Amino acid sequence: MPLGYAGRNVTIYSDVLTAEISFLHKGQLIMLEAPDLGRNAREPRADARPDASPKGPITTAAELHFNRDYSPIVSSDGGFPEIFG
């Protein structure tokens, strides 16, 4: 499988008459070649996985619901909103 597809789900098509294996890429069937098993066993794997660590804090669904249900009682300037008089 091409390295650019690491971490993705693709549908593999197999032709039972010719034993060819292919996958769909932008509307075209791309034929896959049989790997060189000897070389494949000795070559180190390329790390093509996307970076698993997030780039900042993650806002979860639980946090969104909490912030909606329990909003601050003071406004951004430190005063109270109109509902408190």
C-alpha positions as CSV (number, residue, x, y, z in Angstrom):
1,M,0.0,0.0,0.0
2,P,1.4,3.5,-0.8
3,L,2.8,5.3,2.3
4,G,0.4,8.2,1.9
5,Y,-2.5,5.9,2.9
6,A,-1.0,5.1,6.4
7,G,-3.7,5.3,9.0
8,R,-6.6,5.4,6.5
9,N,-9.3,2.9,5.8
10,V,-9.5,1.8,2.1
11,T,-11.5,-0.8,0.3
12,I,-9.3,-3.5,-1.4
13,Y,-10.6,-5.1,-4.5
14,S,-9.4,-8.6,-5.6
15,D,-9.9,-10.0,-9.1
16,V,-10.4,-13.8,-8.5
17,L,-9.6,-14.6,-12.2
18,T,-6.2,-12.8,-12.4
19,A,-5.4,-12.6,-8.6
20,E,-4.7,-8.8,-9.0
21,I,-5.4,-6.7,-6.0
22,S,-6.3,-3.0,-6.3
23,F,-7.9,-0.1,-4.4
24,L,-9.9,2.9,-5.4
25,H,-8.1,6.3,-5.6
26,K,-9.9,9.4,-6.9
27,G,-12.2,7.2,-9.0
28,Q,-9.5,5.0,-10.5
29,L,-8.5,1.5,-9.6
30,I,-4.8,1.4,-8.6
31,M,-3.1,-1.9,-8.9
32,L,-1.0,-3.1,-6.0
33,E,2.2,-5.0,-6.6
34,A,3.2,-8.0,-4.5
35,P,5.8,-7.0,-1.9
36,D,9.4,-8.3,-1.9
37,L,9.0,-10.3,1.3
38,G,12.8,-10.6,1.9
39,R,13.4,-6.9,1.7
40,N,10.2,-6.1,3.5
41,A,11.4,-8.2,6.5
42,R,14.7,-6.3,6.8
43,E,13.7,-2.7,6.0
44,P,12.7,-0.5,9.0
45,R,9.2,0.9,8.9
46,A,8.6,4.5,8.1
47,D,6.8,6.4,10.8
48,A,4.0,7.9,8.7
49,R,1.4,8.1,11.5
50,P,0.0,11.6,12.1
51,D,1.2,13.2,15.3
52,A,-1.0,11.8,18.1
53,S,-0.3,14.7,20.5
54,P,-2.8,17.6,20.2
55,K,-1.4,21.1,19.6
56,G,-3.4,22.6,22.5
57,P,-6.1,22.0,24.9
58,I,-9.1,20.0,23.6
59,T,-12.6,21.2,24.2
60,T,-14.6,18.0,24.9
61,A,-18.4,17.6,24.5
62,A,-18.6,17.3,28.3
63,E,-16.9,20.7,28.7
64,L,-19.1,22.3,26.1
65,H,-22.3,21.1,28.0
66,F,-20.9,22.2,31.3
67,N,-20.1,25.6,30.0
68,R,-23.5,25.9,28.5
69,D,-25.3,24.8,31.7
70,Y,-23.1,26.6,34.2
71,S,-22.0,29.8,32.7
72,P,-20.1,32.4,34.8
73,I,-22.1,34.7,37.0
74,V,-19.8,37.7,36.2
75,S,-19.2,39.2,32.8
76,S,-15.8,39.6,31.2
77,D,-15.3,43.1,32.8
78,G,-16.0,41.7,36.3
79,G,-19.5,43.2,36.6
80,F,-22.8,41.3,37.0
81,P,-25.1,40.8,34.0
82,E,-28.4,42.6,33.9
83,I,-30.4,39.6,35.2
84,F,-28.9,40.2,38.7
85,G,-30.1,43.8,38.8
